[in-house]
Amino acid sequence: PRVDWSVGLRHLPLQDIIKNVKGQEGVYEDMIRRKPNDPKWFKGGLYHDDMPLNTPAYWFVSWYDVSSAPNIALFN
């Protein structure tokens, strides 16, 4: 079924958006419920705060990327 996301994304609480539009369960539900210090955030990914960064690199981040602030801090 087609979803009108202009309506669907206004649903609260956020963790129930997918369920509210009758979508299938996936990674969103797990991610939206995690606390900032959940160990699952440290599985995978390219870089974590406890890793050394000794090689110049090009990091691309978009304006609406949820990781903009950590990437800017890493650059600084």
PQR file of N, CA, C, O and H, with PARSE charges and radii, in Angstrom:
ATOM      1  N   PRO A   1       0.826  -1.205   0.000 -0.5600 1.5000
ATOM      2  CA  PRO A   1       0.000   0.000   0.000  0.2800 2.0000
ATOM      3  C   PRO A   1       0.861   1.256   0.000  0.5500 1.7000
ATOM      4  O   PRO A   1       1.945   1.285   0.582 -0.5500 1.4000
ATOM      5  N   ARG A   2       0.378   2.254  -0.639 -0.4000 1.5000
ATOM      6  CA  ARG A   2       1.085   3.527  -0.744 -0.0000 2.0000
ATOM      7  C   ARG A   2       0.935   4.325   0.548  0.5500 1.7000
ATOM      8  O   ARG A   2      -0.143   4.359   1.141 -0.5500 1.4000
ATOM      9  H   ARG A   2      -0.503   2.231  -1.112  0.4000 1.0000
ATOM     10  N   VAL A   3       2.021   4.967   0.984 -0.4000 1.5000
ATOM     11  CA  VAL A   3       2.017   5.732   2.234 -0.0000 2.0000
ATOM     12  C   VAL A   3       2.161   7.217   1.923  0.5500 1.7000
ATOM     13  O   VAL A   3       3.020   7.615   1.137 -0.5500 1.4000
ATOM     14  H   VAL A   3       2.897   4.940   0.503  0.4000 1.0000
ATOM     15  N   ASP A   4       1.325   8.021   2.540 -0.4000 1.5000
ATOM     16  CA  ASP A   4       1.467   9.477   2.447 -0.0000 2.0000
ATOM     17  C   ASP A   4       2.413   9.888   3.572  0.5500 1.7000
ATOM     18  O   ASP A   4       1.982  10.102   4.705 -0.5500 1.4000
ATOM     19  H   ASP A   4       0.627   7.698   3.179  0.4000 1.0000
ATOM     20  N   TRP A   5       3.709   9.998   3.255 -0.4000 1.5000
ATOM     21  CA  TRP A   5       4.708  10.266   4.280 -0.0000 2.0000
ATOM     22  C   TRP A   5       4.590  11.654   4.885  0.5500 1.7000
ATOM     23  O   TRP A   5       5.089  11.885   5.987 -0.5500 1.4000
ATOM     24  H   TRP A   5       4.060   9.824   2.335  0.4000 1.0000
ATOM     25  N   SER A   6       3.937  12.593   4.187 -0.4000 1.5000
ATOM     26  CA  SER A   6       3.737  13.913   4.789 -0.0000 2.0000
ATOM     27  C   SER A   6       2.846  13.794   6.023  0.5500 1.7000
ATOM     28  O   SER A   6       2.925  14.624   6.929 -0.5500 1.4000
ATOM     29  H   SER A   6       3.532  12.405   3.292  0.4000 1.0000
ATOM     30  N   VAL A   7       2.011  12.778   6.060 -0.4000 1.5000
ATOM     31  CA  VAL A   7       1.178  12.493   7.231 -0.0000 2.0000
ATOM     32  C   VAL A   7       1.878  11.472   8.132  0.5500 1.7000
ATOM     33  O   VAL A   7       1.926  11.646   9.350 -0.5500 1.4000
ATOM     34  H   VAL A   7       1.947  12.104   5.324  0.4000 1.0000
ATOM     35  N   GLY A   8       2.413  10.423   7.539 -0.4000 1.5000
ATOM     36  CA  GLY A   8       3.032   9.336   8.297 -0.0000 2.0000
ATOM     37  C   GLY A   8       4.166   9.775   9.198  0.5500 1.7000
ATOM     38  O   GLY A   8       4.310   9.249  10.302 -0.5500 1.4000
ATOM     39  H   GLY A   8       2.374  10.282   6.549  0.4000 1.0000
ATOM     40  N   LEU A   9       4.975  10.723   8.757 -0.4000 1.5000
ATOM     41  CA  LEU A   9       6.126  11.154   9.554 -0.0000 2.0000
ATOM     42  C   LEU A   9       5.750  12.068  10.709  0.5500 1.7000
ATOM     43  O   LEU A   9       6.605  12.394  11.533 -0.5500 1.4000
ATOM     44  H   LEU A   9       4.858  11.150   7.861  0.4000 1.0000
ATOM     45  N   ARG A  10       4.508  12.484  10.788 -0.4000 1.5000
ATOM     46  CA  ARG A  10       4.063  13.331  11.899 -0.0000 2.0000
ATOM     47  C   ARG A  10       3.574  12.523  13.087  0.5500 1.7000
ATOM     48  O   ARG A  10       3.187  13.091  14.109 -0.5500 1.4000
ATOM     49  H   ARG A  10       3.814  12.219  10.118  0.4000 1.0000
ATOM     50  N   HIS A  11       3.587  11.221  12.964 -0.4000 1.5000
ATOM     51  CA  HIS A  11       3.088  10.354  14.026 -0.0000 2.0000
ATOM     52  C   HIS A  11       4.031  10.354  15.223  0.5500 1.7000
ATOM     53  O   HIS A  11       5.250  10.301  15.063 -0.5500 1.4000
ATOM     54  H   HIS A  11       3.901  10.760  12.134  0.4000 1.0000
ATOM     55  N   LEU A  12       3.467  10.411  16.404 -0.4000 1.5000
ATOM     56  CA  LEU A  12       4.240  10.280  17.642 -0.0000 2.0000
ATOM     57  C   LEU A  12       3.699   9.111  18.436  0.5500 1.7000
ATOM     58  O   LEU A  12       2.491   8.875  18.387 -0.5500 1.4000
ATOM     59  H   LEU A  12       2.476  10.453  16.534  0.4000 1.0000
ATOM     60  N   PRO A  13       4.493   8.379  19.148 -0.5600 1.5000
ATOM     61  CA  PRO A  13       5.935   8.534  19.293  0.2800 2.0000
ATOM     62  C   PRO A  13       6.672   8.077  18.039  0.5500 1.7000
ATOM     63  O   PRO A  13       6.177   7.244  17.280 -0.5500 1.4000
ATOM     64  N   LEU A  14       7.867   8.637  17.835 -0.4000 1.5000
ATOM     65  CA  LEU A  14       8.662   8.322  16.650 -0.0000 2.0000
ATOM     66  C   LEU A  14       8.899   6.837  16.465  0.5500 1.7000
ATOM     67  O   LEU A  14       8.904   6.345  15.337 -0.5500 1.4000
ATOM     68  H   LEU A  14       8.269   9.314  18.451  0.4000 1.0000
ATOM     69  N   GLN A  15       9.096   6.121  17.557 -0.4000 1.5000
ATOM     70  CA  GLN A  15       9.419   4.700  17.446 -0.0000 2.0000
ATOM     71  C   GLN A  15       8.295   3.885  16.815  0.5500 1.7000
ATOM     72  O   GLN A  15       8.512   2.736  16.429 -0.5500 1.4000
ATOM     73  H   GLN A  15       9.092   6.521  18.474  0.4000 1.0000
ATOM     74  N   ASP A  16       7.103   4.458  16.704 -0.4000 1.5000
ATOM     75  CA  ASP A  16       5.972   3.729  16.130 -0.0000 2.0000
ATOM     76  C   ASP A  16       5.585   4.189  14.730  0.5500 1.7000
ATOM     77  O   ASP A  16       4.536   3.791  14.224 -0.5500 1.4000
ATOM     78  H   ASP A  16       6.927   5.391  17.017  0.4000 1.0000
ATOM     79  N   ILE A  17       6.413   5.022  14.089 -0.4000 1.5000
ATOM     80  CA  ILE A  17       6.071   5.534  12.759 -0.0000 2.0000
ATOM     81  C   ILE A  17       5.845   4.401  11.769  0.5500 1.7000
ATOM     82  O   ILE A  17       4.830   4.389  11.074 -0.5500 1.4000
ATOM     83  H   ILE A  17       7.266   5.345  14.500  0.4000 1.0000
ATOM     84  N   ILE A  18       6.762   3.457  11.691 -0.4000 1.5000
ATOM     85  CA  ILE A  18       6.650   2.370  10.710 -0.0000 2.0000
ATOM     86  C   ILE A  18       5.420   1.517  11.002  0.5500 1.7000
ATOM     87  O   ILE A  18       4.682   1.150  10.088 -0.5500 1.4000
ATOM     88  H   ILE A  18       7.587   3.467  12.256  0.4000 1.0000
ATOM     89  N   LYS A  19       5.206   1.208  12.266 -0.4000 1.5000
ATOM     90  CA  LYS A  19       4.037   0.408  12.643 -0.0000 2.0000
ATOM     91  C   LYS A  19       2.745   1.163  12.288  0.5500 1.7000
ATOM     92  O   LYS A  19       1.785   0.548  11.823 -0.5500 1.4000
ATOM     93  H   LYS A  19       5.806   1.506  13.009  0.4000 1.0000
ATOM     94  N   ASN A  20       2.712   2.468  12.501 -0.4000 1.5000
ATOM     95  CA  ASN A  20       1.521   3.268  12.233 -0.0000 2.0000
ATOM     96  C   ASN A  20       1.132   3.268  10.754  0.5500 1.7000
ATOM     97  O   ASN A  20      -0.052   3.348  10.427 -0.5500 1.4000
ATOM     98  H   ASN A  20       3.492   2.967  12.879  0.4000 1.0000
ATOM     99  N   VAL A  21       2.119   3.179   9.857 -0.4000 1.5000
ATOM    100  CA  VAL A  21       1.815   3.150   8.424 -0.0000 2.0000
ATOM    101  C   VAL A  21       1.745   1.722   7.892  0.5500 1.7000
ATOM    102  O   VAL A  21       1.735   1.489   6.683 -0.5500 1.4000
ATOM    103  H   VAL A  21       3.081   3.114  10.122  0.4000 1.0000
ATOM    104  N   LYS A  22       1.698   0.765   8.832 -0.4000 1.5000
ATOM    105  CA  LYS A  22       1.583  -0.656   8.499 -0.0000 2.0000
ATOM    106  C   LYS A  22       2.753  -1.170   7.665  0.5500 1.7000
ATOM    107  O   LYS A  22       2.586  -1.995   6.767 -0.5500 1.4000
ATOM    108  H   LYS A  22       1.706   0.954   9.814  0.4000 1.0000
ATOM    109  N   GLY A  23       3.946  -0.658   7.988 -0.4000 1.5000
ATOM    110  CA  GLY A  23       5.166  -1.106   7.310 -0.0000 2.0000
ATOM    111  C   GLY A  23       5.733  -2.330   7.999  0.5500 1.7000
ATOM    112  O   GLY A  23       5.343  -2.666   9.118 -0.5500 1.4000
ATOM    113  H   GLY A  23       4.081   0.012   8.717  0.4000 1.0000
ATOM    114  N   GLN A  24       6.651  -2.990   7.325 -0.4000 1.5000
ATOM    115  CA  GLN A  24       7.256  -4.176   7.919 -0.0000 2.0000
ATOM    116  C   GLN A  24       8.347  -3.776   8.907  0.5500 1.7000
ATOM    117  O   GLN A  24       8.993  -2.740   8.750 -0.5500 1.4000
ATOM    118  H   GLN A  24       6.967  -2.717   6.416  0.4000 1.0000
ATOM    119  N   GLU A  25       8.541  -4.602   9.917 -0.4000 1.5000
ATOM    120  CA  GLU A  25       9.540  -4.319  10.932 -0.0000 2.0000
ATOM    121  C   GLU A  25      10.934  -4.478  10.332  0.5500 1.7000
ATOM    122  O   GLU A  25      11.177  -5.380   9.530 -0.5500 1.4000
ATOM    123  H   GLU A  25       8.016  -5.444  10.045  0.4000 1.0000
ATOM    124  N   GLY A  26      11.832  -3.604  10.724 -0.4000 1.5000
ATOM    125  CA  GLY A  26      13.199  -3.647  10.206 -0.0000 2.0000
ATOM    126  C   GLY A  26      14.166  -3.048  11.205  0.5500 1.7000
ATOM    127  O   GLY A  26      13.927  -3.103  12.411 -0.5500 1.4000
ATOM    128  H   GLY A  26      11.634  -2.871  11.375  0.4000 1.0000
ATOM    129  N   VAL A  27      15.260  -2.472  10.714 -0.4000 1.5000
ATOM    130  CA  VAL A  27      16.296  -1.931  11.595 -0.0000 2.0000
ATOM    131  C   VAL A  27      15.874  -0.630  12.263  0.5500 1.7000
ATOM    132  O   VAL A  27      16.412  -0.284  13.315 -0.5500 1.4000
ATOM    133  H   VAL A  27      15.453  -2.427   9.734  0.4000 1.0000
ATOM    134  N   TYR A  28      14.929   0.100  11.682 -0.4000 1.5000
ATOM    135  CA  TYR A  28      14.522   1.396  12.236 -0.0000 2.0000
ATOM    136  C   TYR A  28      14.056   1.275  13.679  0.5500 1.7000
ATOM    137  O   TYR A  28      14.460   2.060  14.537 -0.5500 1.4000
ATOM    138  H   TYR A  28      14.493  -0.181  10.827  0.4000 1.0000
ATOM    139  N   GLU A  29      13.218   0.302  13.940 -0.4000 1.5000
ATOM    140  CA  GLU A  29      12.668   0.147  15.294 -0.0000 2.0000
ATOM    141  C   GLU A  29      13.777  -0.089  16.316  0.5500 1.7000
ATOM    142  O   GLU A  29      13.726   0.441  17.425 -0.5500 1.4000
ATOM    143  H   GLU A  29      12.890  -0.336  13.244  0.4000 1.0000
ATOM    144  N   ASP A  30      14.756  -0.865  15.950 -0.4000 1.5000
ATOM    145  CA  ASP A  30      15.875  -1.124  16.864 -0.0000 2.0000
ATOM    146  C   ASP A  30      16.697   0.148  17.075  0.5500 1.7000
ATOM    147  O   ASP A  30      17.058   0.478  18.205 -0.5500 1.4000
ATOM    148  H   ASP A  30      14.798  -1.296  15.049  0.4000 1.0000
ATOM    149  N   MET A  31      16.986   0.851  15.999 -0.4000 1.5000
ATOM    150  CA  MET A  31      17.838   2.038  16.102 -0.0000 2.0000
ATOM    151  C   MET A  31      17.162   3.176  16.868  0.5500 1.7000
ATOM    152  O   MET A  31      17.817   3.859  17.655 -0.5500 1.4000
ATOM    153  H   MET A  31      16.692   0.583  15.082  0.4000 1.0000
ATOM    154  N   ILE A  32      15.888   3.385  16.655 -0.4000 1.5000
ATOM    155  CA  ILE A  32      15.203   4.515  17.284 -0.0000 2.0000
ATOM    156  C   ILE A  32      15.051   4.325  18.791  0.5500 1.7000
ATOM    157  O   ILE A  32      14.901   5.301  19.526 -0.5500 1.4000
ATOM    158  H   ILE A  32      15.356   2.831  16.015  0.4000 1.0000
ATOM    159  N   ARG A  33      15.087   3.086  19.253 -0.4000 1.5000
ATOM    160  CA  ARG A  33      14.920   2.809  20.689 -0.0000 2.0000
ATOM    161  C   ARG A  33      16.249   2.760  21.447  0.5500 1.7000
ATOM    162  O   ARG A  33      16.250   2.760  22.678 -0.5500 1.4000
ATOM    163  H   ARG A  33      15.208   2.293  18.656  0.4000 1.0000
ATOM    164  N   ARG A  34      17.371   2.719  20.740 -0.4000 1.5000
ATOM    165  CA  ARG A  34      18.680   2.614  21.394 -0.0000 2.0000
ATOM    166  C   ARG A  34      19.031   3.883  22.164  0.5500 1.7000
ATOM    167  O   ARG A  34      18.711   4.996  21.747 -0.5500 1.4000
ATOM    168  H   ARG A  34      17.371   2.719  19.740  0.4000 1.0000
ATOM    169  N   LYS A  35      19.684   3.687  23.274 -0.4000 1.5000
ATOM    170  CA  LYS A  35      20.237   4.804  24.036 -0.0000 2.0000
ATOM    171  C   LYS A  35      21.584   5.186  23.397  0.5500 1.7000
ATOM    172  O   LYS A  35      22.182   4.365  22.701 -0.5500 1.4000
ATOM    173  H   LYS A  35      19.945   2.783  23.613  0.4000 1.0000
ATOM    174  N   PRO A  36      22.067   6.405  23.622 -0.5600 1.5000
ATOM    175  CA  PRO A  36      23.344   6.807  23.004  0.2800 2.0000
ATOM    176  C   PRO A  36      24.527   5.914  23.369  0.5500 1.7000
ATOM    177  O   PRO A  36      25.455   5.778  22.573 -0.5500 1.4000
ATOM    178  N   ASN A  37      24.516   5.309  24.541 -0.4000 1.5000
ATOM    179  CA  ASN A  37      25.650   4.476  24.946 -0.0000 2.0000
ATOM    180  C   ASN A  37      25.425   2.983  24.679  0.5500 1.7000
ATOM    181  O   ASN A  37      26.176   2.154  25.192 -0.5500 1.4000
ATOM    182  H   ASN A  37      23.762   5.419  25.188  0.4000 1.0000
ATOM    183  N   ASP A  38      24.421   2.629  23.899 -0.4000 1.5000
ATOM    184  CA  ASP A  38      24.154   1.222  23.581 -0.0000 2.0000
ATOM    185  C   ASP A  38      25.360   0.621  22.838  0.5500 1.7000
ATOM    186  O   ASP A  38      25.836   1.219  21.873 -0.5500 1.4000
ATOM    187  H   ASP A  38      23.810   3.302  23.482  0.4000 1.0000
ATOM    188  N   PRO A  39      25.854  -0.529  23.259 -0.5600 1.5000
ATOM    189  CA  PRO A  39      27.010  -1.164  22.598  0.2800 2.0000
ATOM    190  C   PRO A  39      26.781  -1.452  21.118  0.5500 1.7000
ATOM    191  O   PRO A  39      27.748  -1.553  20.363 -0.5500 1.4000
ATOM    192  N   LYS A  40      25.529  -1.586  20.686 -0.4000 1.5000
ATOM    193  CA  LYS A  40      25.257  -1.876  19.268 -0.0000 2.0000
ATOM    194  C   LYS A  40      25.738  -0.746  18.349  0.5500 1.7000
ATOM    195  O   LYS A  40      26.047  -0.997  17.185 -0.5500 1.4000
ATOM    196  H   LYS A  40      24.744  -1.504  21.300  0.4000 1.0000
ATOM    197  N   TRP A  41      25.806   0.508  18.859 -0.4000 1.5000
ATOM    198  CA  TRP A  41      26.286   1.615  18.033 -0.0000 2.0000
ATOM    199  C   TRP A  41      27.746   1.432  17.652  0.5500 1.7000
ATOM    200  O   TRP A  41      28.204   1.994  16.657 -0.5500 1.4000
ATOM    201  H   TRP A  41      25.555   0.712  19.805  0.4000 1.0000
ATOM    202  N   PHE A  42      28.486   0.644  18.440 -0.4000 1.5000
ATOM    203  CA  PHE A  42      29.913   0.488  18.202 -0.0000 2.0000
ATOM    204  C   PHE A  42      30.244  -0.739  17.365  0.5500 1.7000
ATOM    205  O   PHE A  42      31.419  -1.041  17.156 -0.5500 1.4000
ATOM    206  H   PHE A  42      28.115   0.188  19.249  0.4000 1.0000
ATOM    207  N   LYS A  43      29.231  -1.449  16.884 -0.4000 1.5000
ATOM    208  CA  LYS A  43      29.455  -2.570  15.979 -0.0000 2.0000
ATOM    209  C   LYS A  43      29.398  -2.041  14.550  0.5500 1.7000
ATOM    210  O   LYS A  43      28.438  -1.372  14.169 -0.5500 1.4000
ATOM    211  H   LYS A  43      28.277  -1.203  17.054  0.4000 1.0000
ATOM    212  N   GLY A  44      30.404  -2.335  13.778 -0.4000 1.5000
ATOM    213  CA  GLY A  44      30.437  -1.871  12.398 -0.0000 2.0000
ATOM    214  C   GLY A  44      30.813  -0.395  12.332  0.5500 1.7000
ATOM    215  O   GLY A  44      31.325   0.166  13.301 -0.5500 1.4000
ATOM    216  H   GLY A  44      31.184  -2.879  14.087  0.4000 1.0000
ATOM    217  N   GLY A  45      30.562   0.219  11.208 -0.4000 1.5000
ATOM    218  CA  GLY A  45      30.900   1.619  11.021 -0.0000 2.0000
ATOM    219  C   GLY A  45      32.346   1.792  10.573  0.5500 1.7000
ATOM    220  O   GLY A  45      33.126   0.840  10.560 -0.5500 1.4000
ATOM    221  H   GLY A  45      30.146  -0.237  10.421  0.4000 1.0000
ATOM    222  N   LEU A  46      32.683   3.007  10.209 -0.4000 1.5000
ATOM    223  CA  LEU A  46      34.028   3.291   9.720 -0.0000 2.0000
ATOM    224  C   LEU A  46      34.983   3.754  10.803  0.5500 1.7000
ATOM    225  O   LEU A  46      36.176   3.456  10.759 -0.5500 1.4000
ATOM    226  H   LEU A  46      32.050   3.781  10.219  0.4000 1.0000
ATOM    227  N   TYR A  47      34.462   4.477  11.766 -0.4000 1.5000
ATOM    228  CA  TYR A  47      35.330   5.090  12.756 -0.0000 2.0000
ATOM    229  C   TYR A  47      34.587   5.245  14.075  0.5500 1.7000
ATOM    230  O   TYR A  47      33.386   5.517  14.094 -0.5500 1.4000
ATOM    231  H   TYR A  47      33.492   4.719  11.802  0.4000 1.0000
ATOM    232  N   HIS A  48      35.308   5.070  15.172 -0.4000 1.5000
ATOM    233  CA  HIS A  48      34.752   5.289  16.507 -0.0000 2.0000
ATOM    234  C   HIS A  48      35.717   6.168  17.294  0.5500 1.7000
ATOM    235  O   HIS A  48      36.915   6.190  17.013 -0.5500 1.4000
ATOM    236  H   HIS A  48      36.283   4.849  15.157  0.4000 1.0000
ATOM    237  N   ASP A  49      35.194   6.887  18.274 -0.4000 1.5000
ATOM    238  CA  ASP A  49      35.985   7.852  19.036 -0.0000 2.0000
ATOM    239  C   ASP A  49      37.216   7.263  19.710  0.5500 1.7000
ATOM    240  O   ASP A  49      38.164   7.995  19.992 -0.5500 1.4000
ATOM    241  H   ASP A  49      34.220   6.868  18.502  0.4000 1.0000
ATOM    242  N   ASP A  50      37.228   5.980  19.973 -0.4000 1.5000
ATOM    243  CA  ASP A  50      38.371   5.385  20.658 -0.0000 2.0000
ATOM    244  C   ASP A  50      39.456   4.886  19.692  0.5500 1.7000
ATOM    245  O   ASP A  50      40.410   4.235  20.118 -0.5500 1.4000
ATOM    246  H   ASP A  50      36.458   5.385  19.744  0.4000 1.0000
ATOM    247  N   MET A  51      39.314   5.187  18.399 -0.4000 1.5000
ATOM    248  CA  MET A  51      40.300   4.774  17.397 -0.0000 2.0000
ATOM    249  C   MET A  51      41.227   5.942  17.069  0.5500 1.7000
ATOM    250  O   MET A  51      40.784   7.090  17.022 -0.5500 1.4000
ATOM    251  H   MET A  51      38.538   5.715  18.053  0.4000 1.0000
ATOM    252  N   PRO A  52      42.522   5.655  16.838 -0.5600 1.5000
ATOM    253  CA  PRO A  52      43.413   6.736  16.417  0.2800 2.0000
ATOM    254  C   PRO A  52      43.141   7.122  14.960  0.5500 1.7000
ATOM    255  O   PRO A  52      42.716   6.285  14.163 -0.5500 1.4000
ATOM    256  N   LEU A  53      43.383   8.363  14.623 -0.4000 1.5000
ATOM    257  CA  LEU A  53      43.215   8.821  13.249 -0.0000 2.0000
ATOM    258  C   LEU A  53      44.526   9.485  12.849  0.5500 1.7000
ATOM    259  O   LEU A  53      44.756  10.650  13.170 -0.5500 1.4000
ATOM    260  H   LEU A  53      43.728   9.042  15.270  0.4000 1.0000
ATOM    261  N   ASN A  54      45.382   8.752  12.152 -0.4000 1.5000
ATOM    262  CA  ASN A  54      46.715   9.236  11.822 -0.0000 2.0000
ATOM    263  C   ASN A  54      46.931   9.426  10.325  0.5500 1.7000
ATOM    264  O   ASN A  54      48.002   9.872   9.911 -0.5500 1.4000
ATOM    265  H   ASN A  54      45.195   7.805  11.891  0.4000 1.0000
ATOM    266  N   THR A  55      45.946   9.102   9.516 -0.4000 1.5000
ATOM    267  CA  THR A  55      46.075   9.182   8.077 -0.0000 2.0000
ATOM    268  C   THR A  55      45.100  10.212   7.540  0.5500 1.7000
ATOM    269  O   THR A  55      43.917  10.166   7.880 -0.5500 1.4000
ATOM    270  H   THR A  55      45.076   8.740   9.852  0.4000 1.0000
ATOM    271  N   PRO A  56      45.562  11.149   6.705 -0.5600 1.5000
ATOM    272  CA  PRO A  56      44.632  12.111   6.116  0.2800 2.0000
ATOM    273  C   PRO A  56      43.532  11.370   5.354  0.5500 1.7000
ATOM    274  O   PRO A  56      43.777  10.346   4.716 -0.5500 1.4000
ATOM    275  N   ALA A  57      42.332  11.908   5.437 -0.4000 1.5000
ATOM    276  CA  ALA A  57      41.200  11.262   4.770 -0.0000 2.0000
ATOM    277  C   ALA A  57      40.207  12.320   4.308  0.5500 1.7000
ATOM    278  O   ALA A  57      40.187  13.435   4.829 -0.5500 1.4000
ATOM    279  H   ALA A  57      42.133  12.739   5.956  0.4000 1.0000
ATOM    280  N   TYR A  58      39.399  11.969   3.344 -0.4000 1.5000
ATOM    281  CA  TYR A  58      38.325  12.842   2.867 -0.0000 2.0000
ATOM    282  C   TYR A  58      37.014  12.294   3.412  0.5500 1.7000
ATOM    283  O   TYR A  58      36.624  11.174   3.084 -0.5500 1.4000
ATOM    284  H   TYR A  58      39.415  11.063   2.921  0.4000 1.0000
ATOM    285  N   TRP A  59      36.328  13.084   4.250 -0.4000 1.5000
ATOM    286  CA  TRP A  59      35.055  12.675   4.835 -0.0000 2.0000
ATOM    287  C   TRP A  59      33.958  13.495   4.187  0.5500 1.7000
ATOM    288  O   TRP A  59      34.011  14.725   4.187 -0.5500 1.4000
ATOM    289  H   TRP A  59      36.645  13.994   4.516  0.4000 1.0000
ATOM    290  N   PHE A  60      32.974  12.823   3.639 -0.4000 1.5000
ATOM    291  CA  PHE A  60      31.846  13.520   3.015 -0.0000 2.0000
ATOM    292  C   PHE A  60      30.625  13.380   3.906  0.5500 1.7000
ATOM    293  O   PHE A  60      30.233  12.273   4.274 -0.5500 1.4000
ATOM    294  H   PHE A  60      32.931  11.824   3.639  0.4000 1.0000
ATOM    295  N   VAL A  61      30.031  14.514   4.247 -0.4000 1.5000
ATOM    296  CA  VAL A  61      28.853  14.518   5.110 -0.0000 2.0000
ATOM    297  C   VAL A  61      27.830  15.463   4.492  0.5500 1.7000
ATOM    298  O   VAL A  61      28.188  16.562   4.069 -0.5500 1.4000
ATOM    299  H   VAL A  61      30.349  15.413   3.948  0.4000 1.0000
ATOM    300  N   SER A  62      26.568  15.057   4.432 -0.4000 1.5000
ATOM    301  CA  SER A  62      25.532  15.939   3.904 -0.0000 2.0000
ATOM    302  C   SER A  62      24.920  16.764   5.031  0.5500 1.7000
ATOM    303  O   SER A  62      25.083  16.436   6.206 -0.5500 1.4000
ATOM    304  H   SER A  62      26.278  14.164   4.776  0.4000 1.0000
ATOM    305  N   TRP A  63      24.230  17.817   4.678 -0.4000 1.5000
ATOM    306  CA  TRP A  63      23.645  18.719   5.676 -0.0000 2.0000
ATOM    307  C   TRP A  63      22.701  17.998   6.625  0.5500 1.7000
ATOM    308  O   TRP A  63      22.669  18.311   7.815 -0.5500 1.4000
ATOM    309  H   TRP A  63      24.098  18.084   3.723  0.4000 1.0000
ATOM    310  N   TYR A  64      21.944  17.053   6.129 -0.4000 1.5000
ATOM    311  CA  TYR A  64      20.930  16.401   6.955 -0.0000 2.0000
ATOM    312  C   TYR A  64      21.369  15.042   7.484  0.5500 1.7000
ATOM    313  O   TYR A  64      20.549  14.256   7.958 -0.5500 1.4000
ATOM    314  H   TYR A  64      21.970  16.799   5.162  0.4000 1.0000
ATOM    315  N   ASP A  65      22.660  14.774   7.398 -0.4000 1.5000
ATOM    316  CA  ASP A  65      23.196  13.520   7.909 -0.0000 2.0000
ATOM    317  C   ASP A  65      23.184  13.570   9.442  0.5500 1.7000
ATOM    318  O   ASP A  65      23.610  14.561  10.035 -0.5500 1.4000
ATOM    319  H   ASP A  65      23.326  15.413   7.013  0.4000 1.0000
ATOM    320  N   VAL A  66      22.701  12.512  10.072 -0.4000 1.5000
ATOM    321  CA  VAL A  66      22.621  12.499  11.539 -0.0000 2.0000
ATOM    322  C   VAL A  66      24.005  12.520  12.186  0.5500 1.7000
ATOM    323  O   VAL A  66      24.122  12.806  13.377 -0.5500 1.4000
ATOM    324  H   VAL A  66      22.355  11.707   9.589  0.4000 1.0000
ATOM    325  N   SER A  67      25.045  12.223  11.424 -0.4000 1.5000
ATOM    326  CA  SER A  67      26.384  12.201  12.005 -0.0000 2.0000
ATOM    327  C   SER A  67      27.187  13.448  11.654  0.5500 1.7000
ATOM    328  O   SER A  67      28.414  13.413  11.737 -0.5500 1.4000
ATOM    329  H   SER A  67      24.950  11.991  10.456  0.4000 1.0000
ATOM    330  N   SER A  68      26.550  14.535  11.270 -0.4000 1.5000
ATOM    331  CA  SER A  68      27.283  15.754  10.906 -0.0000 2.0000
ATOM    332  C   SER A  68      28.128  16.281  12.055  0.5500 1.7000
ATOM    333  O   SER A  68      29.313  16.556  11.869 -0.5500 1.4000
ATOM    334  H   SER A  68      25.553  14.563  11.204  0.4000 1.0000
ATOM    335  N   ALA A  69      27.543  16.427  13.239 -0.4000 1.5000
ATOM    336  CA  ALA A  69      28.284  16.993  14.372 -0.0000 2.0000
ATOM    337  C   ALA A  69      29.512  16.150  14.737  0.5500 1.7000
ATOM    338  O   ALA A  69      30.588  16.722  14.912 -0.5500 1.4000
ATOM    339  H   ALA A  69      26.580  16.204  13.390  0.4000 1.0000
ATOM    340  N   PRO A  70      29.408  14.815  14.859 -0.5600 1.5000
ATOM    341  CA  PRO A  70      30.608  14.036  15.167  0.2800 2.0000
ATOM    342  C   PRO A  70      31.672  14.138  14.067  0.5500 1.7000
ATOM    343  O   PRO A  70      32.867  14.139  14.361 -0.5500 1.4000
ATOM    344  N   ASN A  71      31.247  14.223  12.816 -0.4000 1.5000
ATOM    345  CA  ASN A  71      32.214  14.338  11.726 -0.0000 2.0000
ATOM    346  C   ASN A  71      32.925  15.683  11.740  0.5500 1.7000
ATOM    347  O   ASN A  71      34.121  15.750  11.454 -0.5500 1.4000
ATOM    348  H   ASN A  71      30.276  14.222  12.577  0.4000 1.0000
ATOM    349  N   ILE A  72      32.213  16.750  12.067 -0.4000 1.5000
ATOM    350  CA  ILE A  72      32.838  18.062  12.166 -0.0000 2.0000
ATOM    351  C   ILE A  72      33.805  18.081  13.353  0.5500 1.7000
ATOM    352  O   ILE A  72      34.899  18.634  13.249 -0.5500 1.4000
ATOM    353  H   ILE A  72      31.242  16.696  12.299  0.4000 1.0000
ATOM    354  N   ALA A  73      33.413  17.489  14.461 -0.4000 1.5000
ATOM    355  CA  ALA A  73      34.312  17.410  15.621 -0.0000 2.0000
ATOM    356  C   ALA A  73      35.563  16.609  15.267  0.5500 1.7000
ATOM    357  O   ALA A  73      36.670  16.974  15.663 -0.5500 1.4000
ATOM    358  H   ALA A  73      32.524  17.039  14.545  0.4000 1.0000
ATOM    359  N   LEU A  74      35.393  15.542  14.536 -0.4000 1.5000
ATOM    360  CA  LEU A  74      36.524  14.724  14.119 -0.0000 2.0000
ATOM    361  C   LEU A  74      37.462  15.536  13.232  0.5500 1.7000
ATOM    362  O   LEU A  74      38.682  15.455  13.375 -0.5500 1.4000
ATOM    363  H   LEU A  74      34.494  15.245  14.214  0.4000 1.0000
ATOM    364  N   PHE A  75      36.899  16.311  12.322 -0.4000 1.5000
ATOM    365  CA  PHE A  75      37.701  17.172  11.455 -0.0000 2.0000
ATOM    366  C   PHE A  75      38.499  18.169  12.285  0.5500 1.7000
ATOM    367  O   PHE A  75      39.694  18.363  12.058 -0.5500 1.4000
ATOM    368  H   PHE A  75      35.908  16.377  12.205  0.4000 1.0000
ATOM    369  N   ASN A  76      37.833  18.797  13.246 -0.4000 1.5000
ATOM    370  CA  ASN A  76      38.506  19.798  14.088 -0.0000 2.0000
ATOM    371  C   ASN A  76      39.593  19.148  14.933  0.5500 1.7000
ATOM    372  O   ASN A  76      40.267  19.831  15.704 -0.5500 1.4000
ATOM    373  H   ASN A  76      36.863  18.640  13.430  0.4000 1.0000
TER
END
